[in-house]
Amino acid sequence: MPLQMLITVCIIVVVLFAALLAILSRYRKCPSDKILVIYGKVGSDKSGQARSAKCIHGGAAFIVPVIQSFQYLDLTPISISADLKNALSKQNIRIDVPSRFTVGISTEPGIMQNAAERLLGLKLNEIQELAKDIIFGQLRLVVATMDIEEINTDRDKFLSAVASNVEIELKKIGLRLINVNVTDINDESGYIDALGKEAAAKAINDAKKSVAEKNRDGEIGQANAHRDQRVQVAAADATAIDGENNAKIEVAQSEANRREKEAEALRLATAAEAVQAAKAKQEAYIAQQEAETTRAQLEKATQEADIIVKAQISKEQAEIQAEAEAEVMRRRARGEADAIFAKMEAEARGAKEILERQAEGIRALVAAAGDDPQAAVQLMIADKLEELVKIQVDAVKNLKIDKVTVWDSGAGNADGKSSTANFLSGMMASIPPLHEIFKQAGLDMPSYLGTESKPDMIAAATDAPADAEQD
């Protein structure tokens, strides 16, 4: 069972491959020197009529099996020898026109269709014979419309007429005219030969006439030349004699004029020499004056240059030196300013550091006092109490009293105190008590430092005999 299936698959593959090859074999490419003509069922044209063939020049096309087939038309040029005999011209003179035409199948769409319809299947010699018949007919037609002189002399017009008529007819069968070449034209009657002999005789006679005229002109010219020579020689002799006489007269007159001119020239030369001598002296004086002026100006310019240049140099040196000193002072001032700024910046940083440390100490002191600012101040005053007392004592430490005399009558005053007691009390009161120092600071003295003393206590402490005398 598997073997049969394998055989079946192989057969299917072979059939498909053969079908593919058959399809590919129907795809035809058109060479550049041929025209591919597809005939059969090839569709319709623009007007809706069925086309007899489809022509392709270059490219490729698929030939549908069964309903289409194809052939090639060769584009190789065909050379046709058309030796026309006994063609009747417009003058009823028969002539022979040996010529050669080169034709080929056209690749223009419409003409290519004509070639497919009329030349397909024909051999090369058959196409050649068909074209030759058309060429002979049109060549006879053109010869019949032209004179022999016109055909023989105006060959370009003849070839243009032949090409125009022949090409029109060749296009009807799908051909185009590539080239036409007509050789010598002759006739049986000898008319063209006679025309040639006539032209030759005319040319010979014209040449002889021209030679005779040139000889005549040469003889006449020679005689005229001799006559002109004699006349001109005689005239030249007379002119020469006349010229000699005139020359002698002119020589004499010229001699007289020369002497007159020499005398005049001598006079003018003498006067001119005197004038030129005077001018030379004058110019010498002027030149000397200008030289002296120039020399004075030069000396003046030299002195001015020496003084001005030196002064200018001194000025520039002073300006440069002043600028240098000013630059030194500016740099020194900038240096001093930078030093002062650095010093002040350092002092400011030190003061800032001190204040920051003091602030940290005060914050620590306040924290130690239980965050009570009043207690912190009291702690600070208690720390400085010894210095405050020392300052208070130093206020009267150096007070020198050589002698104090008190006269006291012993009688009491209105307050019941004696004069001596009042004196001592006033002297002790002059020393600032501790509580006054606290008041000046805006604080109250702590109770553990004592209270403010009463005036009568001070007075009792200072009581003394009224008649006492202290040194």
C-alpha positions as CSV (number, residue, x, y, z in Angstrom):
1,M,0.0,0.0,0.0
2,P,2.7,2.6,0.8
3,L,4.5,1.7,-2.5
4,Q,1.4,2.3,-4.5
5,M,1.0,5.7,-2.8
6,L,4.6,6.6,-3.5
7,I,4.1,5.7,-7.2
8,T,1.0,7.8,-7.3
9,V,2.8,10.8,-5.8
10,C,5.7,10.4,-8.3
11,I,3.3,10.3,-11.2
12,I,1.5,13.5,-10.0
13,V,4.8,15.3,-9.6
14,V,6.0,14.3,-13.1
15,V,2.7,15.4,-14.6
16,L,2.9,18.8,-12.8
17,F,6.5,19.2,-13.9
18,A,5.6,18.4,-17.5
19,A,2.7,20.8,-17.4
20,L,5.0,23.5,-16.0
21,L,7.5,22.9,-18.7
22,A,4.8,23.1,-21.3
23,I,3.6,26.4,-19.9
24,L,7.1,27.8,-19.8
25,S,7.7,26.7,-23.3
26,R,4.8,28.9,-24.5
27,Y,6.5,32.0,-23.1
28,R,8.3,33.5,-26.1
29,K,10.9,36.3,-26.1
30,C,11.3,38.5,-29.1
31,P,14.9,39.2,-30.4
32,S,15.8,42.8,-31.4
33,D,16.2,41.9,-35.1
34,K,12.8,40.2,-35.4
35,I,9.1,40.9,-34.9
36,L,7.0,38.4,-32.9
37,V,3.7,37.9,-34.6
38,I,1.0,36.2,-32.5
39,Y,-2.1,35.1,-34.4
40,G,-5.2,33.4,-33.5
41,K,-7.5,34.8,-30.9
42,V,-5.6,37.9,-29.9
43,G,-8.4,40.3,-28.9
44,S,-9.9,43.3,-30.6
45,D,-8.7,46.8,-31.5
46,K,-10.0,50.2,-30.3
47,S,-13.0,50.1,-32.6
48,G,-14.1,46.7,-31.3
49,Q,-13.1,44.7,-34.4
50,A,-11.2,41.5,-33.9
51,R,-7.5,41.8,-34.8
52,S,-5.9,39.3,-37.1
53,A,-2.5,39.4,-35.4
54,K,-0.6,41.0,-32.6
55,C,2.9,42.3,-33.3
56,I,5.6,42.7,-30.7
57,H,9.1,44.2,-31.3
58,G,11.2,43.6,-28.2
59,G,10.0,42.1,-25.0
60,A,8.2,38.9,-24.6
61,A,4.7,37.4,-24.6
62,F,2.9,34.3,-23.4
63,I,1.4,32.2,-26.2
64,V,-1.9,30.7,-25.1
65,P,-1.9,27.0,-26.1
66,V,-4.5,25.8,-28.7
67,I,-6.0,29.2,-29.4
68,Q,-2.8,31.1,-30.3
69,S,0.3,30.5,-32.4
70,F,3.3,32.6,-33.4
71,Q,5.9,33.3,-36.1
72,Y,8.8,35.7,-36.6
73,L,9.3,38.4,-39.2
74,D,13.0,39.1,-40.0
75,L,14.1,42.8,-39.9
76,T,17.2,42.2,-41.9
77,P,17.5,44.9,-44.7
78,I,16.7,43.6,-48.3
79,S,18.8,45.0,-51.2
80,I,16.9,45.2,-54.5
81,S,18.5,45.9,-57.8
82,A,16.0,47.7,-60.0
83,D,17.5,48.3,-63.5
84,L,14.6,50.1,-65.2
85,K,14.7,49.8,-69.0
86,N,13.0,51.8,-71.7
87,A,11.1,54.1,-69.3
88,L,9.2,56.8,-71.1
89,S,10.0,60.3,-70.0
90,K,7.9,63.4,-70.2
91,Q,9.5,64.2,-73.6
92,N,8.5,60.7,-74.9
93,I,12.1,59.6,-74.9
94,R,12.8,56.2,-73.5
95,I,15.7,56.0,-71.0
96,D,17.4,53.4,-68.8
97,V,17.6,54.1,-65.1
98,P,19.9,51.6,-63.3
99,S,19.2,51.9,-59.5
100,R,19.5,50.0,-56.2
101,F,17.0,50.1,-53.4
102,T,17.4,49.0,-49.8
103,V,14.2,48.1,-47.9
104,G,13.2,46.4,-44.7
105,I,10.1,45.5,-42.6
106,S,9.0,48.6,-40.6
107,T,8.7,48.6,-36.8
108,E,6.0,51.3,-36.8
109,P,2.8,49.9,-35.1
110,G,0.4,50.4,-38.0
111,I,2.9,49.4,-40.8
112,M,4.1,46.4,-38.6
113,Q,0.5,45.2,-38.6
114,N,0.4,45.5,-42.5
115,A,3.6,43.4,-42.6
116,A,2.0,40.7,-40.4
117,E,-1.1,40.6,-42.6
118,R,0.7,40.6,-46.0
119,L,4.3,39.2,-45.5
120,L,3.9,36.6,-42.8
121,G,4.9,33.2,-44.3
122,L,6.6,34.6,-47.3
123,K,10.2,33.8,-48.0
124,L,12.9,36.5,-48.5
125,N,13.1,36.2,-52.3
126,E,9.3,36.4,-52.5
127,I,9.3,39.6,-50.4
128,Q,12.1,40.9,-52.6
129,E,10.2,40.2,-55.8
130,L,7.0,41.8,-54.4
131,A,8.9,45.0,-53.4
132,K,10.7,45.1,-56.8
133,D,7.4,45.2,-58.7
134,I,6.2,48.1,-56.6
135,I,9.5,49.9,-57.1
136,F,9.5,49.5,-60.9
137,G,6.0,50.8,-61.1
138,Q,6.7,53.9,-59.0
139,L,10.0,54.5,-60.7
140,R,8.3,54.5,-64.2
141,L,5.7,56.9,-62.8
142,V,8.3,59.4,-61.6
143,V,10.3,59.2,-64.8
144,A,7.1,60.0,-66.8
145,T,6.6,63.2,-64.9
146,M,10.1,64.7,-65.4
147,D,12.2,65.9,-68.4
148,I,15.5,64.2,-69.2
149,E,17.4,67.4,-68.5
150,E,15.8,67.7,-65.1
151,I,16.4,64.0,-64.3
152,N,20.1,64.3,-65.4
153,T,20.9,67.7,-63.8
154,D,18.7,67.9,-60.7
155,R,19.5,64.4,-59.3
156,D,18.4,65.3,-55.8
157,K,14.9,66.3,-56.9
158,F,14.6,63.0,-58.9
159,L,15.7,60.9,-55.9
160,S,13.4,62.7,-53.5
161,A,10.4,62.1,-55.8
162,V,11.3,58.4,-56.2
163,A,11.7,57.9,-52.5
164,S,8.5,59.7,-51.7
165,N,6.4,57.6,-54.1
166,V,8.1,54.3,-53.5
167,E,7.9,54.6,-49.7
168,I,4.2,55.3,-49.7
169,E,3.5,52.1,-51.7
170,L,5.9,50.0,-49.6
171,K,4.2,51.0,-46.4
172,K,1.0,49.4,-47.6
173,I,2.7,46.0,-47.4
174,G,4.6,46.7,-44.2
175,L,8.0,47.7,-45.7
176,R,9.9,51.0,-45.4
177,L,12.5,52.5,-47.8
178,I,16.0,52.6,-46.2
179,N,18.1,53.9,-49.1
180,V,17.9,54.6,-52.9
181,N,20.9,55.0,-55.2
182,V,20.6,55.8,-58.9
183,T,23.7,55.4,-61.2
184,D,24.2,56.8,-64.7
185,I,21.1,57.4,-66.8
186,N,21.2,56.7,-70.6
187,D,18.8,56.4,-73.5
188,E,18.7,54.5,-76.8
189,S,18.4,57.6,-79.0
190,G,21.6,59.1,-77.7
191,Y,19.8,62.2,-76.5
192,I,21.7,62.2,-73.2
193,D,25.0,61.7,-75.0
194,A,24.1,64.5,-77.4
195,L,23.3,66.7,-74.4
196,G,26.7,65.8,-73.0
197,K,28.4,66.5,-76.3
198,E,26.6,69.8,-76.7
199,A,27.6,70.8,-73.2
200,A,31.1,69.7,-73.9
201,A,31.3,71.6,-77.2
202,K,29.8,74.6,-75.6
203,A,32.3,74.4,-72.8
204,I,35.1,74.0,-75.4
205,N,33.9,77.0,-77.5
206,D,33.4,79.1,-74.4
207,A,36.9,78.2,-73.4
208,K,38.3,79.1,-76.9
209,K,36.4,82.3,-77.0
210,S,37.7,83.2,-73.6
211,V,41.2,82.4,-74.7
212,A,40.9,84.5,-77.8
213,E,39.4,87.4,-75.8
214,K,42.2,87.1,-73.4
215,N,44.8,87.1,-76.2
216,R,43.1,90.1,-77.7
217,D,43.1,91.9,-74.4
218,G,46.7,91.0,-74.0
219,E,47.7,92.5,-77.4
220,I,45.7,95.6,-76.8
221,G,47.1,95.9,-73.4
222,Q,50.6,95.5,-74.7
223,A,50.1,98.3,-77.4
224,N,48.5,100.6,-74.9
225,A,51.4,99.8,-72.6
226,H,54.0,100.8,-75.3
227,R,52.0,104.0,-76.0
228,D,51.7,104.9,-72.4
229,Q,55.4,104.2,-72.0
230,R,56.4,106.6,-74.7
231,V,54.1,109.3,-73.6
232,Q,55.0,108.9,-70.0
233,V,58.8,108.9,-70.9
234,A,58.4,112.1,-72.9
235,A,56.4,113.7,-70.2
236,A,58.9,112.5,-67.7
237,D,61.7,114.1,-69.7
238,A,59.9,117.4,-70.0
239,T,59.0,117.3,-66.4
240,A,62.6,116.5,-65.6
241,I,64.0,119.5,-67.6
242,D,61.4,121.7,-66.0
243,G,62.2,120.3,-62.7
244,E,65.9,120.9,-63.2
245,N,65.3,124.5,-64.0
246,N,62.9,124.9,-61.1
247,A,65.3,123.2,-59.0
248,K,68.1,125.6,-60.0
249,I,65.8,128.5,-59.2
250,E,64.8,127.0,-56.0
251,V,68.4,126.3,-55.2
252,A,69.3,130.0,-55.7
253,Q,66.3,131.2,-53.8
254,S,67.1,128.7,-51.1
255,E,70.7,129.9,-50.9
256,A,69.5,133.5,-50.5
257,N,66.9,132.4,-48.0
258,R,69.6,130.4,-46.3
259,R,71.9,133.4,-46.0
260,E,69.1,135.5,-44.8
261,K,68.0,132.9,-42.3
262,E,71.6,132.5,-41.2
263,A,72.0,136.2,-40.5
264,E,68.6,136.3,-38.8
265,A,69.6,133.2,-36.9
266,L,72.9,134.8,-35.9
267,R,71.2,137.9,-34.7
268,L,68.6,135.9,-32.8
269,A,71.3,133.6,-31.4
270,T,73.3,136.6,-30.1
271,A,70.3,138.1,-28.5
272,A,69.2,134.8,-27.2
273,E,72.6,134.2,-25.7
274,A,72.5,137.5,-24.0
275,V,68.9,136.9,-22.8
276,Q,69.8,133.3,-21.7
277,A,72.9,134.6,-19.9
278,A,70.8,137.1,-18.0
279,K,68.1,134.5,-17.3
280,A,70.8,132.1,-16.2
281,K,72.2,134.7,-13.7
282,Q,68.7,135.4,-12.6
283,E,67.9,131.8,-12.2
284,A,71.2,131.3,-10.4
285,Y,70.3,134.1,-8.0
286,I,66.8,132.7,-7.5
287,A,68.2,129.2,-7.0
288,Q,70.8,130.5,-4.5
289,Q,68.0,132.4,-2.7
290,E,65.9,129.2,-2.7
291,A,68.8,127.2,-1.5
292,E,69.5,129.7,1.4
293,T,65.8,129.6,2.2
294,T,65.8,125.8,2.1
295,R,68.9,125.7,4.2
296,A,67.4,128.0,6.8
297,Q,64.2,125.9,6.8
298,L,66.3,122.8,7.1
299,E,68.3,124.2,10.0
300,K,65.1,125.4,11.6
301,A,63.5,122.0,11.1
302,T,66.6,120.3,12.5
303,Q,66.6,122.5,15.6
304,E,62.8,122.0,16.0
305,A,63.2,118.3,15.5
306,D,65.9,118.1,18.1
307,I,64.0,120.1,20.7
308,I,60.5,118.8,19.9
309,V,61.6,115.2,19.5
310,K,63.6,115.4,22.8
311,A,60.7,117.0,24.5
312,Q,58.3,114.5,23.0
313,I,60.6,111.6,24.1
314,S,60.8,113.2,27.6
315,K,57.1,113.6,27.7
316,E,56.5,110.0,26.7
317,Q,59.1,108.8,29.2
318,A,57.5,110.8,31.9
319,E,54.0,109.5,30.9
320,I,55.3,105.9,30.8
321,Q,57.0,106.4,34.2
322,A,53.9,108.1,35.7
323,E,51.8,105.3,34.3
324,A,54.2,102.7,35.8
325,E,54.2,104.5,39.2
326,A,50.4,104.8,39.1
327,E,50.2,101.1,38.2
328,V,52.5,100.2,41.1
329,M,50.4,102.4,43.5
330,R,47.2,100.8,42.2
331,R,48.6,97.3,42.7
332,R,50.0,98.3,46.1
333,A,46.6,99.8,47.1
334,R,44.9,96.7,45.8
335,G,47.3,94.6,47.9
336,E,46.8,96.7,51.0
337,A,43.0,96.6,50.5
338,D,43.1,92.9,50.1
339,A,45.2,92.6,53.3
340,I,42.9,94.8,55.2
341,F,39.9,92.9,53.9
342,A,41.5,89.6,54.8
343,K,42.4,90.9,58.3
344,M,38.9,92.3,58.8
345,E,37.4,89.1,57.5
346,A,39.6,87.1,59.9
347,E,38.6,89.4,62.8
348,A,35.0,89.1,61.8
349,R,35.3,85.3,61.7
350,G,37.0,85.4,65.1
351,A,34.4,87.7,66.6
352,K,31.7,85.5,65.1
353,E,33.4,82.5,66.6
354,I,33.6,84.2,70.0
355,L,30.0,85.2,69.9
356,E,28.9,81.8,68.7
357,R,30.9,80.2,71.6
358,Q,29.4,82.7,74.1
359,A,26.0,82.0,72.7
360,E,26.6,78.3,73.1
361,G,27.8,78.9,76.7
362,I,24.8,81.1,77.5
363,R,22.5,78.4,76.0
364,A,24.2,75.8,78.2
365,L,23.9,78.1,81.2
366,V,20.2,78.7,80.6
367,A,19.8,74.9,80.2
368,A,21.6,74.3,83.4
369,A,19.3,76.8,85.1
370,G,16.3,74.8,84.1
371,D,15.6,77.1,81.1
372,D,15.0,80.0,83.4
373,P,16.7,83.2,82.1
374,Q,16.4,85.0,85.4
375,A,18.2,82.2,87.2
376,A,20.8,82.1,84.5
377,V,21.5,85.8,85.0
378,Q,21.8,85.4,88.7
379,L,24.3,82.6,88.2
380,M,26.3,84.8,85.9
381,I,26.3,87.7,88.5
382,A,27.2,85.3,91.2
383,D,30.1,84.1,89.1
384,K,31.3,87.8,88.6
385,L,30.4,88.9,92.2
386,E,34.0,88.9,93.4
387,E,35.1,91.1,90.5
388,L,32.2,93.5,91.1
389,V,33.1,93.8,94.8
390,K,36.7,94.4,93.9
391,I,35.7,97.1,91.5
392,Q,33.6,98.7,94.2
393,V,36.4,98.7,96.7
394,D,38.9,99.9,94.2
395,A,36.8,103.0,93.7
396,V,38.0,104.5,97.1
397,K,41.2,102.5,97.4
398,N,43.6,105.1,96.3
399,L,41.7,108.1,97.8
400,K,44.3,109.9,100.0
401,I,43.0,112.1,102.9
402,D,45.9,113.6,104.9
403,K,43.7,115.1,107.6
404,V,40.0,115.5,108.4
405,T,39.0,118.0,111.0
406,V,35.5,117.9,112.3
407,W,34.2,120.6,114.7
408,D,31.2,119.3,116.5
409,S,29.5,121.2,119.2
410,G,27.9,118.0,120.5
411,A,24.4,119.2,119.9
412,G,22.1,117.1,117.9
413,N,20.5,118.1,114.7
414,A,16.8,117.9,113.9
415,D,17.2,114.1,113.3
416,G,18.9,113.7,116.6
417,K,22.4,113.0,115.1
418,S,25.5,114.9,115.6
419,S,27.6,116.5,112.9
420,T,30.3,113.9,113.1
421,A,27.8,111.1,112.6
422,N,26.3,112.8,109.6
423,F,29.7,113.3,108.0
424,L,30.7,109.6,108.4
425,S,27.3,108.5,107.2
426,G,27.6,110.6,104.0
427,M,31.1,109.4,103.3
428,M,30.0,105.8,103.5
429,A,27.0,106.5,101.4
430,S,29.3,107.8,98.6
431,I,30.5,104.2,98.0
432,P,27.9,102.5,95.8
433,P,26.3,99.6,97.7
434,L,25.9,96.3,96.0
435,H,22.2,96.5,95.6
436,E,22.7,99.8,93.6
437,I,24.9,98.0,91.2
438,F,22.1,95.4,90.7
439,K,19.6,98.2,90.1
440,Q,21.8,99.9,87.6
441,A,21.8,96.5,85.7
442,G,18.0,96.4,85.9
443,L,18.0,93.5,88.3
444,D,17.1,92.7,91.9
445,M,19.8,91.5,94.2
446,P,19.1,87.9,95.3
447,S,17.8,87.5,98.8
448,Y,20.7,85.2,99.8
449,L,23.1,88.2,99.3
450,G,21.2,90.2,101.9
451,T,18.7,93.0,101.8
452,E,19.0,96.8,101.5
453,S,20.4,98.5,104.7
454,K,18.2,101.0,106.6
455,P,19.4,104.6,107.0
456,D,19.2,104.5,110.8
457,M,21.4,101.4,110.9
458,I,24.1,103.2,109.0
459,A,23.7,106.2,111.2
460,A,24.0,104.1,114.4
461,A,27.0,102.4,113.0
462,T,28.6,105.8,112.4
463,D,27.8,107.5,115.8
464,A,30.9,108.9,117.4
465,P,31.8,111.6,120.0
466,A,31.1,115.0,118.7
467,D,34.4,116.4,119.6
468,A,36.5,113.6,118.0
469,E,39.3,114.5,115.6
470,Q,40.6,112.0,113.2
471,D,43.8,112.2,111.2
